[in-house]
Amino acid sequence: MIRDVLFWAFLNGMPKSRNVALDIDKALGVESTVAGAYTYVQGYKSVNRKLAGKDNYKPTEGKPKLEPASELGQLYRGAGLGIKPAYEPIILVQKPLPKGQSVAENMVQYGTGALNLEDTRIPYGPDDEKVGHNPHPLGRVTANVVRTEEHDDGYDKFFVVPKVRQHKEDFNEHPTLKPVDLMHHLVKLVSFPGQAVLDPFAGSASTGVACLALGRQFVGYELETAYYRMAERRLG
């Protein structure tokens, strides 16, 4: 049963696209025009490729920067296939309650079924006005949007967490590393102190790191040996 969909919004996603105008040149048999050279680093270190001796992390110093030369290519200059990704969906699902059983009865029997809203409230800022007919002293109920930056609107309603800077940990090269702060927030939302959290796709164990910090038990599974070793190192 789907309870909600959370959106982790960020600003530093990279679009996965192609320069369609250059493809049009190629389709027409026209040689595109060299208009300079790239000087940035392209790609990322893929653990599996690196282990296989095929590291695709390479500087593009001197790589030619092309512009469309054909008339049709120039017409479609700047056209691509994908927009910049700015969010990841987090789907909150729950096993349906047994027929005739209330949430309270399920909590008594299994300790699950409710969200931990108290520990995930968004604290008031130093200049925030406590709004509502009965404002809670710990802050506002968390929203289903998790963002990387605050809104300068005097009334920020969302939890803020940045993406992980690439290679922040010299040994951790997981390509989709999740911020511990994000997992810290999610673990608090769906569990209570002393409970166990299962991550069947543990990766480098950001969920496990958050669980240890929050006094939760953690069980994780990971098939890739390289990621498993990273998780071991992070969990100590």
N, C-alpha and C positions, 0 to 999 in steps of 0.2 A: 504494500500500500504506500503510495507516494504521499508524504506529508507536506513537503515544500521543496522548492528549488532555490538554493542560495546562489548568488552571483558574486564571484570573487573578481572584482574589477581592478584593472591595472593599466598603466600607461606605457610600459616598456615592452609590449609584445612586438614581434617581428612578423610582417606580412609574408606569406608564402605565395609568391606570384611569379609571373614571367613578363618580360617586355614583349607584348604582342606585336608592337610595331616592328621590332627586329625580326620576329618570326615571319611577319608579312614579307619583309625584304628577302628572307631566305626562301620563302615559298615562290616568290617571283623571280628568283635567281639573281637578285641585285645585291651587291656587296655593300654592307652598311659602312657608314663613315666613322673613322676614328676621330673622337673629339676629346682626347685626353687620356688619363690613366687613373685607375682606382688606387688608393693608398691605405685602405682600411683592412681589417682582418675579417675574412669571410669564413663562415662555417663554425662548427664547434667540435670539441673533442668527444667523440663517441667511444665509450669504453669498449664495446665489442669490436669496433673497427680498429681501435688502437691495439687491442690484444692480438688482433689478426695482422698487425703490421700495416694497416691501411688508414692511418690517421688522416682525417679530412680537415684538420685545423691548419690553415695555411694563410700566410699574408698575401695580399693581392697587389703588392707594390709592383707597378709596371703593367698590370693587367689592363688591356685597352678598354676604354669607355666608349661605347658605340652609340651612334645616333642613326635613326632611320634615314635611308637615302632615297628610297622610292617615293613617288608622289603619294601612293596609297599609305605607305608606312608613315609618312609625315602627317597625313590626315589623322592617323590613329596614334600619334605620339603620346606617350604616357599611359596608354591603355594597358590594363593588366587583368589578372584572373582572380585576385583575392584582395579583400580589404584587410586592414591592420587588426589583428585580434586584440581585444581589450578586456575580455573576461573569460573565466572558466566556470562552467556550471558545477555546482555541488548538489547532488540529488539526495535529499533526506528521505529515506524509506523506513518503513516499520512493518514488522510482521503483524498481520491482522490479529486483533484480540480474539480469544476463544468466544464462541457464540454465547451471548448472555453475560459475559464478564465485563465489568467496568474497568476504566483505567486505574482507579484506586485499588480495586481488587487485584489487578495484574501487578501493580507496584508492590502490594503486600506479599504476593506470591513469588515474583521474580525480580523485583527491584528495577524494572524497566517499563517504558511506556510514556514517560513524561520528559519534557525538556528542562534542563537546569537553567532557568531564566535568571535566578538570583545571582549566580556566579559569573554570568556573562553580560550583565548590565553594562551599558556604556556610561562611564563616569561623566559627571558634569565638568565642563571646563571652568577655569577660574573666573571667567566673566559671564558664564552662562546663566540665564534666568531659568529657574525651575518652573516649568510650565505644567499646566494640567490642574484638575480639581484636587488631585491628591498625589503630588509628585513623590516618588520613592527616594529616600535619602541616598541610595547607592547609584542612582542614575536611571537612564531610560532602558526599556526592554530592547535587547539586540534586534537588529533588522535582518532581512534576508539579503542584504547587500553588504559585501566586505570589500573595502576599497584600499587603494594605495596612498591616497592623499586626502587631506581634510578639505571640506568645502568651507570657504570663508564666508559663511552666511550667518554666523552668530548662533547657529543651532544645529550643530553637527549630530546626525542621528545614526551614524554607521561606524562599525569597527574598522580600524585602519591598519593594514599590514602590507608591507612592500614585498615584491618578488625577491628571490634570492639573487644576489650578485653572483655572476658566473665565477667559479673557482674561489669562492669565499673561503672554503676549506681546501687546502692544497691537495688532499687525498680524495676529495669527493667530486667525481666527474659524472654523477648521474644526470642524464639529459633533461629530466623533468623534476628536479629537486624542489620540494615544497617547503615553504618557510615554516620553521618551528613555531613561530608566532601564530600562523594560520592554523596549524594543527592543534596548538594549545587552546585556541578559541573553540575549535570544533569539538575537541575532546571534552572540554568543560561543558559545552552545550548539550551533549548527548549522554553524559555519564556523571556519576557522583563519586566522591572520594571512596577508595577501597574497591570499586568495581573493576572488572576486567574489560579491556578493549582489544578486539581482534582486527588486525589488518592483513588480509589475505594477499595483498600486493605491496609488501612492505618497502621495497626499494632500498634506499639507504637509511630508512627508519626514522624519518622526521616524526611520525606518529608515536613511535616508541620513546623518543627523547621527550616529547611533550608529556606522555603518560608518566614517565619517571618523575618529572618535575612536579606533576600534579597529584602524586600519590595514588595513581591508578596502576593496576596490573596490566601487562602488555603481552600479547601473543602475536607474532608476525610470521608470515611465510614469504619466501623469496626464492625463485628458481635460479636466477643468475648469480653465479659464484662471486663475480666481481662486486656486485651490489651487496651481497651478503657480507662480504669482508668489510665493506664500508660501514654497514650497519653495526657489525661487531665492534668496530673501532669507535663509532659514535656512542654506543651504549656502554662501552667500557667493560 
